[in-house]
Amino acid sequence: MSLTPDAASTLRRALATVVVVPVTPYLADGHPDWDTYAALIARLIDAGISVITPNGNTGEFYALSPAEARQALETAAKATAGRAHEVELLAGVGHDIATAIDAARHAQDHGARMVMIHQPVHPYVSAEGWIDYQAAIANAVPDLGIVLYIRDERRTGHDIAQLVERGPNVIAVKYGVRDATRFAAVARDAGLDRLTWLAGAAELTAPVFWAAGAHGFTSGLANVSPALSLAMLQALRENDFGAAMQAWQTARRFEELRLANGSADNVSVVKEALAQLGLCRADVRPPSRSLPDDIKAEIDGILTSWGMT
């Protein structure tokens, strides 16, 4: 079977929102804490988040074993069971083609209707090879919606348009290049109205990307304050850019901490905030790090300013 036009349209609309990548919490012994993982996802859904991405980068996808990644998906599926009318799972898949296809089929078996293909981790990526990689995965699961994750500024709108011709179940792009001018060109060259476009670099890019055609954004910050991310979304939907930029300013320092040093502390900052709220441990796996005391103190001040502590 193939993804029907009606199903594709439904999924595209569902993605025009705050798409949250949950963290993967750990126990003291370093193993994933699946009970807490489920509780964190339930907290997001209760707050109004409607698309969850297990096995995204904020979930430390590349630090998880294959078995752990499968368990993350299964735990997320159980956490959303019975709430299909409220939330969609967008399962992260990647690595080699066979592994990505296997993960996509596993996600589908557990109720996911969409998968996000991580950018290939390979030192040598040609435009043609990138298209072949994405098309091979998309064509193996033709009844799933496919979301591309682009972090490479070399990927052009022409590349994406060629891929969509080969993989008609490609429904959206998470665009993680932090360049609004490039995004505007890529989206229009690929077909702005053909796909749902997400600001893949989160809240600090969301307002300017929204103006250029991205009607949703991904978020790690929402793990901590889903209300802040949803307030930005609502302001953007209402074309109230003043309010959207107020939310932007509120989120700014937290996101700057995550972006520092090439996003080295992207996950660590989120987990430290959650730990200070008593929601999970702050532990991360290498190559991420535990934060120094001065950054922990700054996070405490941010949470206080947000009225959360």
C-alpha positions as a Markdown table, in Angstrom:
| # | Residue | x | y | z |
|---|---|---|---|---|
| 1 | Met | 0.0 | 0.0 | 0.0 |
| 2 | Ser | 1.0 | 3.6 | -0.5 |
| 3 | Leu | 0.3 | 6.7 | 1.6 |
| 4 | Thr | -3.0 | 8.1 | 0.3 |
| 5 | Pro | -3.3 | 11.8 | -0.6 |
| 6 | Asp | -5.8 | 12.3 | 2.2 |
| 7 | Ala | -3.5 | 10.6 | 4.8 |
| 8 | Ala | -0.6 | 12.6 | 3.6 |
| 9 | Ser | -2.6 | 15.8 | 3.9 |
| 10 | Thr | -3.6 | 14.9 | 7.4 |
| 11 | Leu | -0.1 | 14.2 | 8.5 |
| 12 | Arg | 1.2 | 17.3 | 6.9 |
| 13 | Arg | -1.3 | 19.4 | 8.9 |
| 14 | Ala | -0.4 | 17.5 | 12.1 |
| 15 | Leu | 3.2 | 18.5 | 11.7 |
| 16 | Ala | 2.5 | 22.2 | 11.5 |
| 17 | Thr | 3.0 | 22.6 | 15.3 |
| 18 | Val | 5.7 | 22.3 | 18.0 |
| 19 | Val | 7.4 | 19.0 | 17.4 |
| 20 | Val | 9.2 | 17.9 | 20.6 |
| 21 | Val | 12.1 | 15.6 | 20.9 |
| 22 | Pro | 12.1 | 14.1 | 24.4 |
| 23 | Val | 15.3 | 13.5 | 26.3 |
| 24 | Thr | 16.3 | 9.9 | 27.3 |
| 25 | Pro | 16.7 | 9.9 | 31.1 |
| 26 | Tyr | 19.1 | 7.5 | 32.7 |
| 27 | Leu | 19.2 | 5.7 | 36.0 |
| 28 | Ala | 22.2 | 6.0 | 38.4 |
| 29 | Asp | 23.7 | 2.9 | 36.8 |
| 30 | Gly | 23.7 | 4.5 | 33.3 |
| 31 | His | 20.8 | 2.5 | 31.9 |
| 32 | Pro | 17.8 | 4.3 | 30.4 |
| 33 | Asp | 15.1 | 5.1 | 32.9 |
| 34 | Trp | 12.1 | 4.0 | 30.8 |
| 35 | Asp | 9.5 | 4.7 | 33.5 |
| 36 | Thr | 10.7 | 8.3 | 33.7 |
| 37 | Tyr | 10.9 | 8.5 | 29.9 |
| 38 | Ala | 7.2 | 7.6 | 29.7 |
| 39 | Ala | 6.3 | 10.1 | 32.4 |
| 40 | Leu | 8.1 | 12.9 | 30.6 |
| 41 | Ile | 6.2 | 12.1 | 27.4 |
| 42 | Ala | 2.9 | 12.1 | 29.3 |
| 43 | Arg | 3.8 | 15.5 | 30.8 |
| 44 | Leu | 4.3 | 16.9 | 27.3 |
| 45 | Ile | 1.0 | 15.5 | 26.0 |
| 46 | Asp | -0.8 | 16.8 | 29.1 |
| 47 | Ala | 0.6 | 20.3 | 28.3 |
| 48 | Gly | -0.8 | 20.2 | 24.8 |
| 49 | Ile | 2.2 | 18.9 | 22.7 |
| 50 | Ser | 0.8 | 16.9 | 19.8 |
| 51 | Val | 3.8 | 15.5 | 18.0 |
| 52 | Ile | 6.6 | 13.5 | 19.8 |
| 53 | Thr | 9.9 | 12.4 | 18.2 |
| 54 | Pro | 11.4 | 9.5 | 20.0 |
| 55 | Asn | 15.0 | 8.9 | 18.9 |
| 56 | Gly | 15.7 | 12.5 | 17.9 |
| 57 | Asn | 19.0 | 14.2 | 18.6 |
| 58 | Thr | 17.9 | 15.6 | 21.9 |
| 59 | Gly | 17.1 | 12.0 | 22.9 |
| 60 | Glu | 20.8 | 11.2 | 22.3 |
| 61 | Phe | 20.0 | 9.0 | 19.3 |
| 62 | Tyr | 23.6 | 8.3 | 18.4 |
| 63 | Ala | 24.5 | 7.4 | 22.0 |
| 64 | Leu | 21.8 | 4.7 | 22.3 |
| 65 | Ser | 22.3 | 1.1 | 21.3 |
| 66 | Pro | 20.0 | -0.4 | 18.7 |
| 67 | Ala | 18.1 | -2.2 | 21.4 |
| 68 | Glu | 17.7 | 1.0 | 23.4 |
| 69 | Ala | 16.5 | 2.9 | 20.4 |
| 70 | Arg | 13.8 | 0.2 | 19.8 |
| 71 | Gln | 12.9 | 0.4 | 23.5 |
| 72 | Ala | 12.6 | 4.2 | 23.3 |
| 73 | Leu | 10.1 | 3.9 | 20.5 |
| 74 | Glu | 8.1 | 1.1 | 22.2 |
| 75 | Thr | 8.0 | 3.1 | 25.4 |
| 76 | Ala | 6.8 | 6.2 | 23.6 |
| 77 | Ala | 4.2 | 4.2 | 21.8 |
| 78 | Lys | 2.9 | 2.8 | 25.1 |
| 79 | Ala | 2.9 | 6.3 | 26.7 |
| 80 | Thr | 0.7 | 7.6 | 23.8 |
| 81 | Ala | -1.5 | 4.5 | 23.6 |
| 82 | Gly | -5.2 | 5.5 | 23.8 |
| 83 | Arg | -4.3 | 9.1 | 23.0 |
| 84 | Ala | -4.0 | 8.7 | 19.2 |
| 85 | His | -6.5 | 11.5 | 18.7 |
| 86 | Glu | -4.2 | 13.8 | 20.6 |
| 87 | Val | -0.7 | 12.9 | 19.5 |
| 88 | Glu | 1.3 | 11.6 | 16.6 |
| 89 | Leu | 4.6 | 9.8 | 16.9 |
| 90 | Leu | 7.4 | 10.9 | 14.5 |
| 91 | Ala | 10.0 | 8.2 | 15.0 |
| 92 | Gly | 13.7 | 9.0 | 14.3 |
| 93 | Val | 15.5 | 6.5 | 12.1 |
| 94 | Gly | 19.0 | 6.5 | 10.7 |
| 95 | His | 22.4 | 4.9 | 10.3 |
| 96 | Asp | 22.8 | 2.6 | 7.3 |
| 97 | Ile | 19.9 | 2.0 | 4.9 |
| 98 | Ala | 19.0 | -1.4 | 6.2 |
| 99 | Thr | 19.0 | -0.3 | 9.8 |
| 100 | Ala | 16.9 | 2.7 | 9.1 |
| 101 | Ile | 14.3 | 0.6 | 7.2 |
| 102 | Asp | 14.2 | -1.9 | 10.0 |
| 103 | Ala | 13.6 | 0.9 | 12.5 |
| 104 | Ala | 10.9 | 2.4 | 10.4 |
| 105 | Arg | 9.1 | -0.9 | 10.1 |
| 106 | His | 9.4 | -1.4 | 13.8 |
| 107 | Ala | 8.0 | 2.0 | 14.5 |
| 108 | Gln | 5.1 | 1.3 | 12.1 |
| 109 | Asp | 4.4 | -2.0 | 13.9 |
| 110 | His | 4.0 | 0.1 | 17.1 |
| 111 | Gly | 1.6 | 2.6 | 15.7 |
| 112 | Ala | 3.8 | 5.4 | 14.3 |
| 113 | Arg | 2.5 | 6.9 | 11.1 |
| 114 | Met | 5.6 | 9.0 | 10.3 |
| 115 | Val | 9.4 | 8.6 | 10.5 |
| 116 | Met | 12.1 | 11.3 | 10.5 |
| 117 | Ile | 15.3 | 10.3 | 8.6 |
| 118 | His | 18.4 | 11.6 | 10.3 |
| 119 | Gln | 21.0 | 13.2 | 8.2 |
| 120 | Pro | 23.4 | 10.5 | 7.0 |
| 121 | Val | 26.4 | 10.2 | 9.2 |
| 122 | His | 29.1 | 9.7 | 6.6 |
| 123 | Pro | 32.2 | 11.6 | 5.6 |
| 124 | Tyr | 31.4 | 11.5 | 1.9 |
| 125 | Val | 27.9 | 12.6 | 0.9 |
| 126 | Ser | 27.1 | 13.4 | -2.8 |
| 127 | Ala | 23.8 | 15.0 | -3.8 |
| 128 | Glu | 22.9 | 11.9 | -5.8 |
| 129 | Gly | 23.8 | 9.6 | -3.0 |
| 130 | Trp | 21.8 | 11.6 | -0.5 |
| 131 | Ile | 18.8 | 11.3 | -2.7 |
| 132 | Asp | 19.4 | 7.6 | -3.2 |
| 133 | Tyr | 19.7 | 7.1 | 0.6 |
| 134 | Gln | 16.5 | 8.9 | 1.4 |
| 135 | Ala | 14.5 | 7.3 | -1.5 |
| 136 | Ala | 15.6 | 3.8 | -0.5 |
| 137 | Ile | 14.2 | 4.3 | 3.0 |
| 138 | Ala | 11.0 | 6.1 | 1.8 |
| 139 | Asn | 10.2 | 3.5 | -0.9 |
| 140 | Ala | 10.6 | 0.6 | 1.6 |
| 141 | Val | 7.8 | 2.0 | 3.8 |
| 142 | Pro | 5.5 | 3.6 | 1.2 |
| 143 | Asp | 2.5 | 3.9 | 3.6 |
| 144 | Leu | 4.5 | 5.9 | 6.2 |
| 145 | Gly | 4.9 | 9.7 | 6.0 |
| 146 | Ile | 8.6 | 10.6 | 5.6 |
| 147 | Val | 10.1 | 13.7 | 7.2 |
| 148 | Leu | 13.6 | 14.7 | 6.0 |
| 149 | Tyr | 16.1 | 16.1 | 8.6 |
| 150 | Ile | 18.5 | 18.5 | 6.8 |
| 151 | Arg | 21.5 | 20.0 | 8.6 |
| 152 | Asp | 23.7 | 20.3 | 5.6 |
| 153 | Glu | 23.6 | 23.6 | 3.7 |
| 154 | Arg | 24.7 | 21.8 | 0.5 |
| 155 | Arg | 21.3 | 20.2 | 0.2 |
| 156 | Thr | 19.3 | 22.3 | -2.3 |
| 157 | Gly | 15.7 | 22.7 | -3.2 |
| 158 | His | 16.4 | 20.9 | -6.4 |
| 159 | Asp | 17.7 | 17.9 | -4.5 |
| 160 | Ile | 14.6 | 17.8 | -2.4 |
| 161 | Ala | 12.3 | 18.1 | -5.4 |
| 162 | Gln | 14.1 | 15.2 | -7.1 |
| 163 | Leu | 13.6 | 13.1 | -4.0 |
| 164 | Val | 9.9 | 13.9 | -3.7 |
| 165 | Glu | 9.5 | 12.7 | -7.3 |
| 166 | Arg | 11.0 | 9.4 | -6.3 |
| 167 | Gly | 9.4 | 9.2 | -2.9 |
| 168 | Pro | 5.9 | 10.6 | -3.0 |
| 169 | Asn | 5.4 | 9.8 | 0.7 |
| 170 | Val | 7.9 | 12.5 | 1.6 |
| 171 | Ile | 5.7 | 15.0 | 3.4 |
| 172 | Ala | 7.8 | 17.4 | 5.3 |
| 173 | Val | 11.3 | 18.8 | 6.0 |
| 174 | Lys | 12.9 | 19.6 | 9.3 |
| 175 | Tyr | 15.3 | 22.3 | 8.1 |
| 176 | Gly | 18.1 | 22.6 | 10.6 |
| 177 | Val | 20.4 | 25.1 | 8.8 |
| 178 | Arg | 20.3 | 28.3 | 10.7 |
| 179 | Asp | 20.1 | 30.6 | 7.7 |
| 180 | Ala | 16.6 | 32.1 | 6.9 |
| 181 | Thr | 17.6 | 33.4 | 3.5 |
| 182 | Arg | 18.9 | 30.0 | 2.4 |
| 183 | Phe | 15.8 | 28.3 | 3.9 |
| 184 | Ala | 13.5 | 30.6 | 1.9 |
| 185 | Ala | 15.2 | 29.7 | -1.3 |
| 186 | Val | 15.4 | 26.0 | -0.6 |
| 187 | Ala | 11.7 | 25.8 | 0.3 |
| 188 | Arg | 10.6 | 27.6 | -2.8 |
| 189 | Asp | 12.9 | 25.7 | -5.1 |
| 190 | Ala | 11.6 | 22.4 | -3.6 |
| 191 | Gly | 8.0 | 23.5 | -3.6 |
| 192 | Leu | 6.8 | 25.5 | -0.6 |
| 193 | Asp | 3.2 | 24.2 | -0.7 |
| 194 | Arg | 4.2 | 20.6 | -1.5 |
| 195 | Leu | 5.6 | 19.9 | 1.9 |
| 196 | Thr | 5.3 | 21.0 | 5.5 |
| 197 | Trp | 8.4 | 22.9 | 6.6 |
| 198 | Leu | 9.7 | 22.9 | 10.1 |
| 199 | Ala | 12.3 | 25.3 | 11.6 |
| 200 | Gly | 14.6 | 22.5 | 12.7 |
| 201 | Ala | 16.9 | 24.7 | 14.8 |
| 202 | Ala | 14.1 | 25.4 | 17.3 |
| 203 | Glu | 12.7 | 28.5 | 18.9 |
| 204 | Leu | 15.4 | 31.0 | 18.1 |
| 205 | Thr | 14.8 | 30.5 | 14.3 |
| 206 | Ala | 11.1 | 29.9 | 14.5 |
| 207 | Pro | 9.8 | 33.5 | 14.0 |
| 208 | Val | 12.0 | 34.3 | 11.0 |
| 209 | Phe | 11.5 | 30.9 | 9.4 |
| 210 | Trp | 7.8 | 31.3 | 9.9 |
| 211 | Ala | 7.8 | 34.4 | 7.9 |
| 212 | Ala | 9.6 | 32.5 | 5.1 |
| 213 | Gly | 7.1 | 29.6 | 5.2 |
| 214 | Ala | 7.9 | 27.2 | 8.0 |
| 215 | His | 4.7 | 26.7 | 9.9 |
| 216 | Gly | 6.0 | 24.5 | 12.7 |
| 217 | Phe | 9.3 | 24.1 | 14.6 |
| 218 | Thr | 11.1 | 21.4 | 16.5 |
| 219 | Ser | 11.9 | 21.9 | 20.2 |
| 220 | Gly | 14.1 | 20.5 | 23.0 |
| 221 | Leu | 13.3 | 23.4 | 25.2 |
| 222 | Ala | 9.7 | 22.2 | 25.4 |
| 223 | Asn | 10.9 | 19.3 | 27.5 |
| 224 | Val | 11.3 | 21.9 | 30.2 |
| 225 | Ser | 8.6 | 24.5 | 29.5 |
| 226 | Pro | 6.1 | 23.3 | 26.9 |
| 227 | Ala | 4.0 | 26.4 | 27.8 |
| 228 | Leu | 6.7 | 28.7 | 26.5 |
| 229 | Ser | 7.0 | 26.9 | 23.2 |
| 230 | Leu | 3.3 | 26.7 | 22.7 |
| 231 | Ala | 2.9 | 30.4 | 23.5 |
| 232 | Met | 5.3 | 31.2 | 20.7 |
| 233 | Leu | 3.4 | 28.9 | 18.3 |
| 234 | Gln | 0.1 | 30.5 | 19.2 |
| 235 | Ala | 1.5 | 34.0 | 18.6 |
| 236 | Leu | 2.9 | 33.0 | 15.2 |
| 237 | Arg | -0.4 | 31.4 | 14.2 |
| 238 | Glu | -2.1 | 34.7 | 15.1 |
| 239 | Asn | 0.5 | 36.7 | 13.2 |
| 240 | Asp | 1.4 | 38.5 | 16.5 |
| 241 | Phe | 5.1 | 38.8 | 15.9 |
| 242 | Gly | 5.5 | 41.1 | 18.9 |
| 243 | Ala | 4.3 | 38.3 | 21.2 |
| 244 | Ala | 6.3 | 35.7 | 19.3 |
| 245 | Met | 9.4 | 37.8 | 19.9 |
| 246 | Gln | 8.6 | 38.2 | 23.5 |
| 247 | Ala | 8.6 | 34.4 | 23.8 |
| 248 | Trp | 11.8 | 34.4 | 21.7 |
| 249 | Gln | 13.5 | 36.7 | 24.2 |
| 250 | Thr | 12.3 | 34.6 | 27.1 |
| 251 | Ala | 13.8 | 31.5 | 25.5 |
| 252 | Arg | 16.9 | 33.2 | 24.2 |
| 253 | Arg | 19.5 | 32.7 | 27.0 |
| 254 | Phe | 18.5 | 29.0 | 27.6 |
| 255 | Glu | 18.9 | 28.3 | 23.8 |
| 256 | Glu | 22.1 | 30.2 | 23.7 |
| 257 | Leu | 23.5 | 27.9 | 26.4 |
| 258 | Arg | 22.5 | 25.0 | 24.3 |
| 259 | Leu | 24.1 | 26.4 | 21.1 |
| 260 | Ala | 27.4 | 27.3 | 22.7 |
| 261 | Asn | 30.6 | 25.6 | 21.4 |
| 262 | Gly | 28.9 | 24.1 | 18.4 |
| 263 | Ser | 25.9 | 22.9 | 20.4 |
| 264 | Ala | 28.2 | 20.8 | 22.7 |
| 265 | Asp | 25.8 | 21.2 | 25.6 |
| 266 | Asn | 22.5 | 20.9 | 23.7 |
| 267 | Val | 21.2 | 18.0 | 25.6 |
| 268 | Ser | 23.1 | 18.6 | 28.9 |
| 269 | Val | 21.3 | 22.0 | 29.4 |
| 270 | Val | 17.9 | 20.5 | 28.9 |
| 271 | Lys | 18.6 | 17.6 | 31.3 |
| 272 | Glu | 20.1 | 19.9 | 33.9 |
| 273 | Ala | 17.0 | 22.0 | 33.8 |
| 274 | Leu | 14.8 | 18.9 | 34.2 |
| 275 | Ala | 16.9 | 17.7 | 37.1 |
| 276 | Gln | 16.6 | 21.0 | 38.8 |
| 277 | Leu | 12.8 | 20.6 | 38.4 |
| 278 | Gly | 13.0 | 17.1 | 39.9 |
| 279 | Leu | 11.8 | 15.4 | 36.8 |
| 280 | Cys | 14.9 | 13.3 | 35.9 |
| 281 | Arg | 18.6 | 12.9 | 36.5 |
| 282 | Ala | 21.0 | 15.3 | 34.7 |
| 283 | Asp | 23.2 | 12.5 | 33.4 |
| 284 | Val | 24.2 | 12.4 | 29.7 |
| 285 | Arg | 26.4 | 10.0 | 27.8 |
| 286 | Pro | 29.7 | 10.9 | 26.1 |
| 287 | Pro | 30.4 | 12.8 | 23.9 |
| 288 | Ser | 28.1 | 15.1 | 25.8 |
| 289 | Arg | 29.2 | 16.3 | 29.2 |
| 290 | Ser | 28.0 | 17.1 | 32.7 |
| 291 | Leu | 27.8 | 20.9 | 33.1 |
| 292 | Pro | 30.1 | 23.1 | 35.2 |
| 293 | Asp | 28.7 | 24.8 | 38.2 |
| 294 | Asp | 28.5 | 28.2 | 36.7 |
| 295 | Ile | 26.2 | 27.0 | 33.9 |
| 296 | Lys | 24.1 | 25.1 | 36.4 |
| 297 | Ala | 23.7 | 28.3 | 38.4 |
| 298 | Glu | 22.7 | 30.2 | 35.3 |
| 299 | Ile | 20.0 | 27.5 | 34.4 |
| 300 | Asp | 18.7 | 27.9 | 38.0 |
| 301 | Gly | 18.3 | 31.6 | 37.4 |
| 302 | Ile | 16.5 | 31.1 | 34.1 |
| 303 | Leu | 14.1 | 28.7 | 35.6 |
| 304 | Thr | 13.4 | 31.2 | 38.4 |
| 305 | Ser | 12.8 | 33.9 | 35.8 |
| 306 | Trp | 10.3 | 31.6 | 34.1 |
| 307 | Gly | 8.5 | 31.1 | 37.4 |
| 308 | Met | 9.2 | 27.4 | 37.5 |
| 309 | Thr | 11.2 | 27.2 | 40.8 |
